[in-house]
Amino acid sequence: MSQDALKVAAAERALTYVEPGMRVGLGTGSTAAKFVDALGKKVATGLDVLCVATSEATQSQAEKLGIRMSTLDETPFLDLTVDGADELDGELRLIKGGGGALLREKIVATASGRMIVIADASKKVDLLGAFPLPLEVVPFGLTATRNMITALAADVGCEGDIKVRMLGGGKPFLTDSGNLILDCHFGRIEEPEDLDEALKLIPGVVENGLFIGIADLAVLAGADGVTLLGAENGAEPTSE
């Protein structure tokens, strides 16, 4: 199967957890977009759900599909969020933010009773960090913020290049909230919890892409089918 087909398989399996009347958070990124497409088809056949998007791009996609949308101000408690991940380990610790929506994704996920992660099986790793860790930072004092990130990350064993995410034409990428993204090329994150706590000490860091203790279930699609990985005590995956 192609990677695109694997994303569709994971999205369609996650859709089975959506029940009529649910309030659902919709993630951002290529895999999450497959879930929104699948949900849109269900809505077209009569499924009644109320959804909150994690980005302007997802909002636009969902509206075009006729999905009934709300905001966290109007609907502050959600039943379920379905989103992708750039990396995840066996304890369902995630790196997210490749699409630049990590702040809103974390806000929506933590407002939900449950979070389901959907991905192709290649996203599961033994150790986080090969995918650069995104940090959403305010533009003011960028050099000072980056220096502090470098120092505190080194204290917990993480070192590597920290680069401002750029668009074509030499312009920096801006999040939906008007902030910058720093991509931290650490390679290995031996203690994700320690790094998460260190980054929270830096005023210029709005949020980081480590999602720890947030996801409840991962739906991973691979060549051998769909695997479910639960968060409880690093539960062993089951295949279907």
Disulfide bonds with the S-S distance in Angstrom:
none
